Amino acid sequence: MNPNPQATAAAADAPPRPHPRAFEPVTLVLTIVLSVLGALIGIVLITTLGVSPNTAVIGALVAMLVGRIPVGALTRMRSKHRQNLVQSAISGSTFAAANSLLTPIAVPFALGRNDLVWPMLGGAVIGLAVDSWVLYRVFDSKLLPATGSWPAGIAAAETIKAGDTGGRKAAILGVGAVVGFVGALFKLPTSAAGVGFLGNIWALAMFGVGLTVGQYAPDFGYDLGGNHVPHGLMIGAGLVALTQALLLMRTRKGGGDGADRAEGADAGPEAEGVDGGRTVQAPQLRRGLLEGMGLFVCGAVVIAIAGGVVGGLSLPALVGWVLLAGVAAIVHQLIVGLAAMHSGWFPAFAVTLIFLIIGLVLHIPTVPLALLVGYTASTGPAFADLGYDFKAGWLLRRDAAPWRPFEIEGRRQQYLAQLVGFGVALVVVAVAWKAFFSDGKVPPVAEVYVTTIKTGLEPGTMTTMLLWAIPGALVQLIGGPSRQMGVLLATGLLVATPQAGWMVLGALVVRQLYTVWRRRGIADARARKESDEQAENDLSLVGAGLVAGSSLNDVGQLTKAL
């Protein structure tokens, strides 16, 4: 997964070639058109089926088809980098419209406070903007490395590469996509199997265990969700994960991050070709997260003023609400981002529910609590989606020489393309929300939030969660920041999709067996290593195909929703 080791120092000294621009006329027009489509798909599915599909593969396929039209400027879309810009925009538009904008404004609407919809939309826009800005600043750091799994990103990149080169890799990816699509038609979570071929084995093993336990615990008469066991585990794991993130922000003695230097971050053109190191060092990670925290707090102040929270709380309570909202926003985005990076699934609903429960324990009044929940919900999904897209771009740009400037500029253009998608999503939501809500089409998760706010908590809920936080913290501590075992265990318990656990665990078994099978009869250590790398490459293609096929099926649910 590292940049091409064949890059040479001579190539590195060549003048950097320009990366295609997000605002080139043909790219921009296609980006806007597909972003409208992505936003509509997102709000239709989130309000009818309660899901928001990843439309990146759809965007890549459409861009490929447009590039095959033999008409002047349209042939420019044959560039895999332009296709990457378009798929980044449509996936960003989908998640922004469904998760980051429509779901937050549905909370005050479901509460019967239509007058707060527009203030909440303004707050959600701030949350979305800061969410994406922070990921742009910290992607490819020790906390959120480009070498992480980011499964949907691999699927998008391999789809684009298959269309560009064809051959054996395209065949493997195509077979995987067909299997993923057909399996999803029969209600099998084939994307979970795909993830099992792509990520850290320890993290995915805990994810699979969580999924399996979450599926079968009710058969033994124990309601994990009702007893808030997964939420407690996530609290403990999340607190440890945040502590680990803070430790990763340290700059070690010697003026930099020693581990990053060892990987070649500052070692010159030759090392740049080998793996390029990380493009974001510890000081940049620290600055990005601190800026994010400050901006989230500023956003909370805006919501407090626009939503009338200022007049309903005392000064100490108002300060506490603003700080809690800022902390909740950044914690939510980090937990969702880490889970998405390792598993391809993100527990946005459940983590938001945790902060809702904390708000109830603190006896925050109804309206401020609803705004807090909406603001928290606006962060996370777009953060994770941008990580997927940056991963796709990172894979597509890995052969560039010199690599680093091309990668950094490409990432900037992807960010600009996603901003276009976010802008389109905002317009679509602003125009369409009233028609959808008036027709009774409200995201189901928003109704759950409001019901919980109105009914309150059962006695002892917080105590139970804190008790379960202890094992969650221990598992996360044992696994360390690179595996995120506690967060992934809690994620599995929270999403608990039927049969997904068996898919993940089965894929891990196949992964190990295939690796061992390829090693047979090989005694030389170097040859064994090469065999293991080839096995991982083959299985990555299969996994990417499964994820891509499942994503196509998710988008296909639009006809069912309509």
C-alpha positions as CSV (number, residue, x, y, z in Angstrom):
1,M,0.0,0.0,0.0
2,N,3.0,2.3,-0.1
3,P,4.0,4.5,-3.0
4,N,5.8,2.6,-5.8
5,P,9.2,1.4,-4.7
6,Q,10.5,1.6,-8.3
7,A,10.5,5.4,-8.2
8,T,14.1,6.7,-8.6
9,A,16.0,9.7,-7.4
10,A,16.3,11.0,-11.0
11,A,12.5,10.9,-11.3
12,A,12.2,12.6,-8.0
13,D,14.3,15.5,-9.2
14,A,12.1,16.0,-12.2
15,P,9.7,19.0,-12.2
16,P,6.4,18.0,-10.6
17,R,3.6,17.4,-13.1
18,P,0.4,19.3,-12.4
19,H,-2.5,17.4,-10.9
20,P,-5.9,17.9,-12.6
21,R,-7.9,20.7,-11.1
22,A,-11.3,20.4,-9.4
23,F,-12.5,23.6,-11.1
24,E,-11.7,22.7,-14.7
25,P,-14.9,23.3,-16.6
26,V,-15.7,19.7,-17.6
27,T,-14.7,18.3,-14.2
28,L,-16.7,20.9,-12.4
29,V,-19.9,20.5,-14.4
30,L,-19.8,16.7,-14.0
31,T,-19.1,17.1,-10.3
32,I,-22.1,19.4,-9.8
33,V,-24.5,17.1,-11.7
34,L,-23.4,14.0,-9.9
35,S,-23.4,15.8,-6.6
36,V,-27.1,16.7,-7.1
37,L,-27.7,13.0,-7.8
38,G,-25.7,11.9,-4.7
39,A,-27.5,14.3,-2.4
40,L,-31.0,13.2,-3.7
41,I,-30.0,9.5,-3.2
42,G,-28.8,10.3,0.3
43,I,-31.9,12.1,1.6
44,V,-34.3,9.6,-0.1
45,L,-32.6,6.6,1.5
46,I,-31.9,8.1,4.9
47,T,-35.6,9.2,5.2
48,T,-37.1,5.9,3.9
49,L,-34.7,3.1,4.8
50,G,-32.6,4.8,7.4
51,V,-29.3,4.2,5.5
52,S,-26.9,6.4,3.6
53,P,-25.0,4.5,0.9
54,N,-21.5,5.1,-0.3
55,T,-21.9,6.4,-3.9
56,A,-18.2,6.7,-4.7
57,V,-18.2,3.7,-6.9
58,I,-21.2,5.1,-8.8
59,G,-19.3,8.4,-9.4
60,A,-16.2,6.6,-10.6
61,L,-18.2,4.4,-13.0
62,V,-20.1,7.4,-14.5
63,A,-16.9,9.4,-14.8
64,M,-15.3,6.4,-16.7
65,L,-18.3,6.2,-19.1
66,V,-18.2,10.0,-19.8
67,G,-14.5,9.7,-20.5
68,R,-15.3,7.1,-23.2
69,I,-17.5,9.5,-25.1
70,P,-15.4,10.6,-28.1
71,V,-16.3,14.3,-27.9
72,G,-13.6,16.9,-27.4
73,A,-13.1,17.8,-23.8
74,L,-15.1,14.9,-22.4
75,T,-12.2,12.6,-23.2
76,R,-10.3,14.4,-20.4
77,M,-12.4,12.4,-18.0
78,R,-10.3,9.3,-19.0
79,S,-7.8,10.5,-16.4
80,K,-8.0,8.4,-13.3
81,H,-7.2,11.5,-11.2
82,R,-10.2,13.4,-12.6
83,Q,-12.4,10.4,-12.0
84,N,-11.1,10.4,-8.4
85,L,-12.2,14.1,-8.0
86,V,-15.7,13.3,-9.3
87,Q,-16.1,10.2,-7.1
88,S,-14.9,12.3,-4.1
89,A,-17.6,14.9,-4.7
90,I,-20.5,12.6,-5.2
91,S,-19.8,10.5,-2.1
92,G,-19.2,13.7,-0.1
93,S,-22.5,15.1,-1.3
94,T,-24.4,11.9,-0.3
95,F,-23.1,11.7,3.3
96,A,-23.3,15.5,3.8
97,A,-26.9,15.7,2.7
98,A,-28.1,12.6,4.5
99,N,-26.1,12.5,7.7
100,S,-24.5,15.8,8.3
101,L,-27.4,18.2,7.3
102,L,-30.8,16.5,7.1
103,T,-30.5,14.3,10.2
104,P,-29.5,17.2,12.5
105,I,-32.3,19.5,11.4
106,A,-34.8,16.6,11.7
107,V,-34.2,16.6,15.5
108,P,-35.8,20.0,16.3
109,F,-38.5,19.2,13.7
110,A,-39.4,15.9,15.3
111,L,-39.4,17.8,18.6
112,G,-42.1,20.1,17.2
113,R,-39.8,23.2,17.0
114,N,-39.9,24.1,13.4
115,D,-38.5,27.5,14.3
116,L,-35.2,25.9,15.2
117,V,-34.7,24.1,11.9
118,W,-32.9,26.9,10.2
119,P,-30.6,27.7,13.2
120,M,-29.8,24.0,13.4
121,L,-29.0,23.9,9.7
122,G,-26.6,26.8,10.2
123,G,-24.9,24.9,13.0
124,A,-24.8,21.7,11.0
125,V,-23.1,23.5,8.1
126,I,-20.5,24.7,10.6
127,G,-20.1,21.1,11.9
128,L,-19.7,19.8,8.4
129,A,-17.2,22.4,7.4
130,V,-15.0,21.9,10.5
131,D,-15.4,18.1,10.2
132,S,-13.9,18.1,6.7
133,W,-11.3,20.7,7.4
134,V,-9.9,18.7,10.4
135,L,-9.7,15.5,8.3
136,Y,-7.9,17.4,5.5
137,R,-5.4,18.7,8.1
138,V,-4.7,15.4,9.8
139,F,-5.1,12.7,7.2
140,D,-1.9,10.6,6.8
141,S,-0.8,11.3,10.4
142,K,0.0,8.6,13.0
143,L,-3.6,8.9,14.2
144,L,-5.3,8.5,10.8
145,P,-2.6,7.1,8.4
146,A,-3.0,6.7,4.7
147,T,-1.8,3.2,5.2
148,G,-4.9,2.4,7.3
149,S,-7.6,0.2,5.8
150,W,-10.2,2.7,4.7
151,P,-12.1,-0.1,2.9
152,A,-14.4,2.0,0.8
153,G,-11.5,4.0,-0.4
154,I,-9.7,0.9,-1.6
155,A,-12.9,-0.2,-3.4
156,A,-13.1,3.1,-5.2
157,A,-9.4,3.2,-6.2
158,E,-9.4,-0.4,-7.5
159,T,-12.6,0.2,-9.5
160,I,-10.9,3.2,-11.2
161,K,-7.7,1.3,-11.8
162,A,-9.5,-1.7,-13.2
163,G,-11.3,0.6,-15.7
164,D,-8.0,2.2,-16.6
165,T,-5.8,-0.9,-17.0
166,G,-8.0,-4.0,-17.2
167,G,-6.2,-7.4,-17.1
168,R,-5.9,-9.9,-14.3
169,K,-6.6,-7.4,-11.5
170,A,-9.7,-6.1,-13.3
171,A,-10.9,-9.8,-13.5
172,I,-10.4,-10.5,-9.8
173,L,-12.0,-7.2,-8.9
174,G,-15.0,-7.8,-11.2
175,V,-15.6,-11.3,-9.8
176,G,-15.5,-9.9,-6.3
177,A,-17.9,-7.2,-7.3
178,V,-20.4,-9.6,-8.8
179,V,-20.2,-11.8,-5.7
180,G,-20.7,-8.8,-3.5
181,F,-23.6,-7.5,-5.5
182,V,-25.4,-10.9,-5.6
183,G,-24.8,-11.6,-2.0
184,A,-26.2,-8.2,-1.0
185,L,-29.3,-9.0,-3.1
186,F,-29.8,-12.0,-0.8
187,K,-29.5,-9.7,2.3
188,L,-25.9,-11.0,3.1
189,P,-23.6,-8.2,4.3
190,T,-20.9,-9.0,1.8
191,S,-19.2,-5.6,2.5
192,A,-18.3,-7.1,5.9
193,A,-16.5,-10.0,4.2
194,G,-14.7,-7.5,2.0
195,V,-13.6,-5.5,5.0
196,G,-12.2,-8.8,6.5
197,F,-9.7,-9.0,3.6
198,L,-8.5,-5.4,3.9
199,G,-7.8,-4.3,7.4
200,N,-5.7,-5.0,10.5
201,I,-6.4,-8.6,11.6
202,W,-6.6,-7.9,15.4
203,A,-8.9,-4.9,14.9
204,L,-11.2,-6.9,12.6
205,A,-11.2,-9.9,14.8
206,M,-12.6,-7.8,17.6
207,F,-15.1,-6.2,15.2
208,G,-16.2,-9.7,14.1
209,V,-16.5,-10.8,17.8
210,G,-18.6,-7.8,18.6
211,L,-20.9,-8.3,15.6
212,T,-21.4,-12.0,16.5
213,V,-22.1,-11.4,20.2
214,G,-24.4,-8.5,19.3
215,Q,-26.4,-10.7,17.0
216,Y,-26.8,-13.7,19.3
217,A,-27.0,-12.1,22.8
218,P,-30.8,-11.5,22.5
219,D,-31.3,-15.3,21.8
220,F,-29.9,-15.9,25.3
221,G,-32.4,-13.4,26.8
222,Y,-30.0,-10.4,27.2
223,D,-30.7,-7.1,25.5
224,L,-27.2,-5.6,25.1
225,G,-28.5,-2.3,23.6
226,G,-31.3,-2.0,26.1
227,N,-28.8,-2.4,28.9
228,H,-26.4,0.1,27.2
229,V,-23.6,-2.4,27.3
230,P,-22.1,-1.4,23.9
231,H,-22.4,2.3,24.9
232,G,-20.5,1.7,28.1
233,L,-17.8,-0.2,26.3
234,M,-17.5,2.6,23.7
235,I,-17.2,5.2,26.5
236,G,-14.3,3.4,28.1
237,A,-12.6,2.6,24.7
238,G,-13.2,6.1,23.5
239,L,-11.6,7.7,26.5
240,V,-8.5,5.6,26.1
241,A,-8.5,6.2,22.3
242,L,-8.6,9.9,22.9
243,T,-5.7,9.6,25.4
244,Q,-3.7,7.6,22.9
245,A,-4.5,10.3,20.3
246,L,-3.2,13.0,22.6
247,L,0.0,11.0,23.1
248,L,0.4,10.7,19.3
249,M,0.3,14.5,19.1
250,R,3.6,14.7,21.1
251,T,6.8,15.8,19.3
252,R,9.6,13.7,20.5
253,K,13.0,15.0,21.4
254,G,15.2,15.7,18.4
255,G,12.8,18.0,16.6
256,G,10.4,15.6,15.1
257,D,8.6,12.3,15.2
258,G,11.3,9.6,15.3
259,A,9.0,6.9,13.9
260,D,8.1,9.1,11.0
261,R,11.7,9.9,10.2
262,A,12.5,6.2,10.3
263,E,9.8,5.7,7.7
264,G,11.5,8.2,5.4
265,A,9.4,11.3,6.0
266,D,12.5,13.6,5.9
267,A,15.0,11.3,4.2
268,G,15.0,12.9,0.7
269,P,13.9,11.9,-2.8
270,E,15.0,8.2,-2.5
271,A,12.9,7.6,0.6
272,E,10.1,9.6,-0.9
273,G,9.9,7.0,-3.7
274,V,10.1,4.1,-1.2
275,D,7.2,5.1,1.0
276,G,7.2,8.8,1.2
277,G,6.8,8.7,5.0
278,R,3.8,10.4,6.5
279,T,2.8,13.7,5.0
280,V,1.5,14.9,8.4
281,Q,3.8,15.0,11.3
282,A,3.0,15.3,15.1
283,P,3.1,19.1,15.2
284,Q,0.7,19.3,12.3
285,L,-1.6,16.7,13.9
286,R,-1.6,18.6,17.1
287,R,-2.3,21.9,15.4
288,G,-5.1,20.4,13.3
289,L,-6.9,18.9,16.2
290,L,-6.6,22.0,18.4
291,E,-7.9,24.2,15.6
292,G,-10.8,21.8,15.1
293,M,-11.6,22.0,18.8
294,G,-11.5,25.8,18.8
295,L,-13.7,25.9,15.6
296,F,-16.2,23.5,17.1
297,V,-16.5,25.6,20.2
298,C,-17.1,28.7,18.0
299,G,-19.8,26.8,16.1
300,A,-21.5,25.9,19.4
301,V,-21.5,29.6,20.3
302,V,-23.3,30.4,17.0
303,I,-25.9,27.7,17.7
304,A,-26.4,29.0,21.2
305,I,-27.1,32.5,20.0
306,A,-29.2,31.5,16.9
307,G,-31.1,28.8,18.7
308,G,-32.0,30.9,21.8
309,V,-29.9,28.8,24.2
310,V,-28.4,32.0,25.5
311,G,-31.6,33.2,27.0
312,G,-32.6,29.9,28.5
313,L,-29.5,29.0,30.5
314,S,-27.5,30.8,33.3
315,L,-24.0,32.0,32.4
316,P,-22.2,29.0,34.0
317,A,-24.7,26.6,32.4
318,L,-24.2,28.3,29.0
319,V,-20.4,28.0,29.2
320,G,-20.7,24.4,30.2
321,W,-23.1,23.7,27.3
322,V,-20.8,25.3,24.8
323,L,-17.8,23.4,26.0
324,L,-19.7,20.1,26.1
325,A,-20.9,20.7,22.5
326,G,-17.4,21.4,21.3
327,V,-15.9,18.4,23.0
328,A,-18.8,16.2,21.8
329,A,-18.3,17.3,18.2
330,I,-14.6,16.5,18.1
331,V,-14.8,13.3,20.1
332,H,-17.7,12.1,17.9
333,Q,-15.7,12.8,14.7
334,L,-12.6,11.0,16.0
335,I,-14.4,7.9,17.2
336,V,-16.4,7.6,14.0
337,G,-13.3,8.2,11.9
338,L,-11.2,5.6,13.7
339,A,-14.0,3.0,13.4
340,A,-14.5,3.8,9.7
341,M,-10.7,3.6,9.0
342,H,-10.4,0.1,10.5
343,S,-13.8,-1.5,9.7
344,G,-15.5,0.5,7.0
345,W,-18.5,0.9,9.4
346,F,-19.1,3.9,11.6
347,P,-21.3,4.0,14.8
348,A,-22.4,7.6,14.4
349,F,-25.9,7.0,15.8
350,A,-24.6,5.2,18.8
351,V,-21.9,7.7,19.7
352,T,-24.3,10.6,19.4
353,L,-26.7,8.6,21.7
354,I,-23.9,8.5,24.3
355,F,-23.7,12.2,24.4
356,L,-27.5,12.5,24.5
357,I,-27.4,10.2,27.6
358,I,-24.7,12.3,29.2
359,G,-26.9,15.4,28.5
360,L,-29.8,13.7,30.3
361,V,-27.6,12.8,33.2
362,L,-26.6,16.5,33.5
363,H,-30.2,17.5,33.3
364,I,-29.7,19.7,30.2
365,P,-33.1,21.2,29.3
366,T,-35.0,19.8,26.3
367,V,-34.2,22.4,23.6
368,P,-30.5,22.9,24.4
369,L,-30.1,19.1,24.5
370,A,-31.8,18.7,21.1
371,L,-29.5,21.3,19.6
372,L,-26.5,19.6,21.2
373,V,-27.5,16.2,19.7
374,G,-28.1,17.8,16.3
375,Y,-24.7,19.5,16.4
376,T,-22.9,16.3,17.4
377,A,-24.7,14.3,14.7
378,S,-23.4,16.7,12.0
379,T,-19.9,15.6,12.6
380,G,-18.3,12.2,11.9
381,P,-19.8,10.7,8.7
382,A,-18.3,13.4,6.3
383,F,-15.0,13.0,8.2
384,A,-15.0,9.3,7.6
385,D,-16.1,9.7,3.9
386,L,-13.3,12.1,3.2
387,G,-10.9,9.6,4.7
388,Y,-12.2,7.0,2.2
389,D,-11.7,9.4,-0.7
390,F,-8.3,10.5,0.4
391,K,-7.3,6.8,0.6
392,A,-8.5,6.3,-2.9
393,G,-6.6,9.2,-4.2
394,W,-3.5,8.1,-2.3
395,L,-3.6,4.7,-4.0
396,L,-4.1,6.3,-7.4
397,R,-1.2,8.7,-7.0
398,R,1.3,6.3,-5.5
399,D,3.2,5.9,-8.8
400,A,3.8,9.6,-9.3
401,A,7.4,10.9,-9.3
402,P,8.1,13.1,-7.5
403,W,5.5,11.6,-5.3
404,R,5.1,14.0,-2.3
405,P,4.2,17.3,-4.1
406,F,1.8,15.4,-6.5
407,E,0.1,13.7,-3.5
408,I,-0.3,16.9,-1.5
409,E,-1.7,18.8,-4.5
410,G,-4.0,15.9,-5.4
411,R,-5.3,15.8,-1.9
412,R,-6.0,19.5,-2.0
413,Q,-7.9,19.2,-5.2
414,Q,-10.0,16.4,-3.7
415,Y,-10.8,18.6,-0.8
416,L,-12.0,21.3,-3.1
417,A,-14.1,18.8,-5.1
418,Q,-15.7,17.7,-1.9
419,L,-16.4,21.3,-0.9
420,V,-18.4,21.6,-4.2
421,G,-20.3,18.4,-3.2
422,F,-21.0,19.9,0.2
423,G,-22.3,23.1,-1.3
424,V,-24.6,21.2,-3.6
425,A,-25.8,19.1,-0.7
426,L,-26.6,22.2,1.3
427,V,-28.7,23.7,-1.5
428,V,-30.6,20.4,-2.0
429,V,-31.3,20.0,1.7
430,A,-32.4,23.6,2.1
431,V,-34.8,23.3,-0.8
432,A,-36.1,19.8,-0.1
433,W,-36.3,19.4,3.7
434,K,-39.8,20.9,4.1
435,A,-41.3,18.7,1.4
436,F,-39.8,15.6,2.9
437,F,-40.6,16.3,6.5
438,S,-44.2,17.5,5.7
439,D,-44.7,14.1,4.0
440,G,-43.7,12.3,7.2
441,K,-40.3,11.3,5.8
442,V,-38.0,12.0,8.7
443,P,-34.7,10.1,9.3
444,P,-35.6,7.3,11.8
445,V,-32.5,8.0,14.0
446,A,-33.8,11.6,14.6
447,E,-37.0,10.2,15.9
448,V,-35.1,7.9,18.2
449,Y,-33.1,10.8,19.6
450,V,-36.3,12.8,20.2
451,T,-38.1,9.9,21.9
452,T,-35.1,9.4,24.2
453,I,-35.0,13.1,25.1
454,K,-38.8,13.0,25.9
455,T,-38.8,9.8,27.9
456,G,-35.5,10.3,29.8
457,L,-33.4,7.6,31.3
458,E,-34.1,4.6,33.5
459,P,-32.5,4.7,37.0
460,G,-29.0,3.4,37.0
461,T,-28.3,3.8,33.3
462,M,-25.2,5.9,33.8
463,T,-23.8,3.6,36.5
464,T,-24.2,0.6,34.2
465,M,-22.4,2.4,31.3
466,L,-19.6,3.4,33.6
467,L,-19.1,-0.2,34.8
468,W,-19.0,-1.5,31.3
469,A,-16.6,1.3,30.4
470,I,-13.9,-0.5,32.4
471,P,-13.5,-3.6,30.2
472,G,-13.8,-1.3,27.1
473,A,-10.9,0.8,28.3
474,L,-8.8,-2.3,29.1
475,V,-9.3,-3.9,25.7
476,Q,-8.5,-0.6,24.0
477,L,-5.4,-0.2,26.2
478,I,-4.2,-3.7,25.4
479,G,-4.6,-3.3,21.7
480,G,-2.9,0.1,21.4
481,P,-3.7,3.0,19.0
482,S,-2.7,1.0,15.9
483,R,-5.3,-1.7,16.4
484,Q,-8.2,0.2,18.1
485,M,-9.5,-3.1,19.5
486,G,-11.8,-1.6,22.1
487,V,-13.4,0.9,19.7
488,L,-13.9,-1.9,17.1
489,L,-15.4,-4.3,19.7
490,A,-17.8,-1.6,20.7
491,T,-18.6,-0.8,17.1
492,G,-19.4,-4.4,16.3
493,L,-21.8,-4.6,19.3
494,L,-23.4,-1.4,18.4
495,V,-24.1,-2.1,14.7
496,A,-24.8,-5.9,15.3
497,T,-25.8,-6.5,11.6
498,P,-27.2,-10.1,11.2
499,Q,-24.6,-12.5,9.8
500,A,-21.9,-9.7,9.5
501,G,-19.8,-11.2,12.2
502,W,-19.6,-14.6,10.4
503,M,-18.7,-12.7,7.2
504,V,-15.8,-10.9,8.9
505,L,-14.5,-13.9,10.9
506,G,-14.8,-16.2,7.9
507,A,-12.9,-13.7,5.7
508,L,-10.1,-13.6,8.3
509,V,-9.9,-17.4,8.3
510,V,-9.8,-17.5,4.4
511,R,-7.1,-14.8,4.5
512,Q,-4.9,-16.8,6.8
513,L,-5.4,-20.0,4.9
514,Y,-4.7,-18.5,1.5
515,T,-1.5,-16.9,2.8
516,V,-0.3,-20.2,4.2
517,W,-1.3,-22.0,1.0
518,R,0.8,-19.6,-1.1
519,R,3.8,-20.2,1.2
520,R,3.9,-24.0,0.7
521,G,7.3,-25.3,-0.3
522,I,9.0,-21.9,0.0
523,A,11.9,-22.0,2.4
524,D,13.7,-18.7,1.6
525,A,12.6,-15.9,4.0
526,R,12.7,-13.2,1.2
527,A,10.6,-15.4,-1.1
528,R,8.1,-16.1,1.7
529,K,7.8,-12.3,2.3
530,E,7.1,-11.7,-1.4
531,S,4.6,-14.6,-1.4
532,D,2.8,-13.0,1.6
533,E,2.7,-9.6,-0.2
534,Q,1.2,-11.1,-3.3
535,A,-1.4,-13.0,-1.3
536,E,-2.3,-9.7,0.4
537,N,-2.6,-8.0,-2.9
538,D,-4.9,-10.7,-4.3
539,L,-7.1,-10.7,-1.3
540,S,-7.2,-6.9,-1.3
541,L,-8.6,-7.0,-4.8
542,V,-11.3,-9.5,-3.7
543,G,-12.2,-7.4,-0.7
544,A,-12.4,-4.2,-2.7
545,G,-14.7,-6.0,-5.2
546,L,-17.0,-7.2,-2.5
547,V,-17.2,-3.7,-1.0
548,A,-17.8,-2.2,-4.4
549,G,-20.5,-4.7,-5.3
550,S,-22.3,-4.2,-2.0
551,S,-22.2,-0.4,-2.5
552,L,-23.8,-0.7,-5.9
553,N,-26.6,-2.7,-4.3
554,D,-27.0,-0.1,-1.6
555,V,-27.5,2.6,-4.2
556,G,-29.8,0.3,-6.1
557,Q,-32.2,0.4,-3.1
558,L,-33.3,3.8,-4.4
559,T,-35.9,2.1,-6.5
560,K,-37.2,0.3,-3.4
561,A,-37.4,3.6,-1.5
562,L,-39.2,5.4,-4.2
